[in-house]
Amino acid sequence: MKTTHKESLNRLARISGQVNGIKRMVEEEKYCIDIVTQIQAARSALRSVELQILQKHMQHCVSNAFETGSQKDADEKMEELLRVMKKQF
């Protein structure tokens, strides 16, 4: 599935709403486990958007770097991906 920036922005707007809801829950001193559950849901939603954007980057930018035949560009894109993936750990 190809995701557009607009679709990503729509999902991020929903996540922003989730985060605001979590803030309200904390302000209203809701049950801790309910708050943690909502935090986990927001983190999961962010990871999902992150993966979709990363997939789009690989399908477009990385693929394009390899198709141009420029070893320098391909190496740079691979290094970018590795840097991002290392931050996950």
N, C-alpha and C positions, 0 to 999 in steps of 0.2 A: 504494500500500500504506500503510495507516494503522499507525503504530508506537505502541505504548503505552510508558509510562514503564518498566514491568516489562521489556519487551523491550530497551529501551535499557540498563537496569541489567544485564541478562544479558550483553549484548554488552560493556559496560564491564568486567564481571567477567572475561570472557575476555581482554580487552585488558590488564587488570591482570596476569593470568597470563603474557601475552606479555612484558610489561615485566619481571616477575620473572625470566623465563627469560633475557632479555637481560642482566640484572644478573649472573645466574649465569655466563653466557658470558664476561662481562668478568672476573669473579672467577677463572674457570678459564683465562683468557688464551687463549680460542679465537681462531681465525683472524679477522682484522679484517674482511674482506669478508663473512664469515658474520654477524658482529655487525651490520654496517651493513645488510645485507639484512634482518635481523630488525627493526631499527629502522625501516626503510622500511615494512615490513609493518604494524608497530604504528601508525605515522603514518597510513597509508592506512586502517586500521581506525577510527582516531579520526575522520578526515575523514568517513568513511561515517556514523558515529553522529552527528556534527555536522550533516551534511546532512539526515539523517532527522529530527532534532529541529527543525532550522530549517524543514523542510517542514511538520512538524506545527504549528509556531508560525504559519506562514503560513496554513495551512488552517483553523486554529481562531482564534487571537488576532487576526491581521490581518484575516481575512475577517469576523470578528465586529465589529471596529471599523468596517468599511465598511458592514456590514448595519445597524448601529444608526443610521446616518445622521449621526453626530457627526463633523463635519469635524475637530474638535480631536483626537479619538481616532484617526481615520484618519491624520492628519498625524504624531501621536506614534509610531504603529506604523511608518510609513514611515521616519521619522527613525531609529528604533531599528535597522531593517534596514540602512539606509545606514551607520550607525556600525559595525555588525558587519561588513558587507562591506568597509568601508575598512580594517579591521584585517587583512584577508586579504592586503593588498598591501604 
